[in-house]
Amino acid sequence: MDLLDTLRMRRSVRAFLNESLSRELLESILADARNAPSAINMQPWEVHMVLNEERKRLSRRLLKSFRERAIMCGPGAVQPIPDKFMSRARECSELMDPFVQRMGTDFKAFVNEGSLNFYGAPAVALVFVDSCFPEVRWVDAGIFLSYLMLAAAGHGISSCPVGLVKSYEDEIKDHLNIPDQKTFLISLALGKPDSQAAVNEFKSPRIGLDQFVRWIE
């Protein structure tokens, strides 16, 4: 698929088939994604690939903690967020809800529990950086994540970035025996889309250029 076509057509998939992805395929995706740029080429990202039954075991641990702690999806802001941003989030939820309802599922449960189950994906990439890096270097990991999503799409694999799991970092580190000096940033669910799931028909809208670009000449 042409790169520009991939950029325009890619969407987050929130219902995956229970079909394993081969190690060879995942290595090809990661090998392409590693071409992402980073400040002075430090390439600070570290990826833990959790697959198949181990992915399911991790999700069971996270869902158990969710039932105990009830930390849910949200913007995670430390300051009030201007309404122009929150209105986009509300619009996205309102537009997605009918697709979720067609699946006979409560929207909040679908988003929260679905996130911690990685929407049934057979593979999940957990992205970390070493804690020695300042938060500004997290940007490099974000660039890598974009490359990873596009590389996956180029190989015919769908994805969905899942941020809620950041709130369960301690459980993830404990379950996977990951050292404390690693900072968990975000996860990416990877797999083949379930074409029968209504939610996979949904694609979130994008704002116009006039809403985020300022021209200076």
C-alpha positions, 0 to 999 in steps of 0.5 A: 500500500502507498504511504499516503494511502496508508496515512489516509485509510488507517483507522484504529481497530477495536475488535480483533480476530483470535488469530496468532501473528507469526514471529517473522511477521512481527519482526518485519513490522518492528524492523521497519518501525525502527527507522523512526528518527530520534534526538541524536539517534539515541533511539530510547524506546524499548518494546516488550511484545506480549503474545497469545496466551501470555497476552491473555494472562496479562489482561486477566491481571489488568482486569482484576486490578480494574475491578479493584481500582476502577481507573477508567479512560480519560484525558489524564490532564493536570489542568482544565482542558479547553472545551474545544479539545473536550468537544472533540472527545465527546463527539468521538464518543457520541459517533462511536457509541451507535456502533458499539450499541449494535454489538450489544455492549455498554459503551463505557464497559467496552472502552475500559474493559476492552482497553485492558483486554487490548480488544482481543488482539493476539499481540501487544507491543508495550513501549517503554523508555529508560527512566534516565530520560526526561519526559521530552524524550518521550516524544521520540517514543511517540514518533516510533509508535507512529512508525510502528502503526504505519509499518503494521498497516503496510504489512496488512496488520491492524492496530489500536494504541491503548493508553489506559494501561499506563495507569496500571504500570505497576501491575504490568511491570510486576507481571512481566518482571520488568525493572523499576528503572523502565518507564512504561508509556503506551501499548499498541494492540496488533492483529487482524480485524474482525470484519463482523464487528460493527465498531470496526466500521467506525473512523474518527473524524479529523479537524480542518487545517484552519483549526490547528495551522497558523501560517507565518510569512 
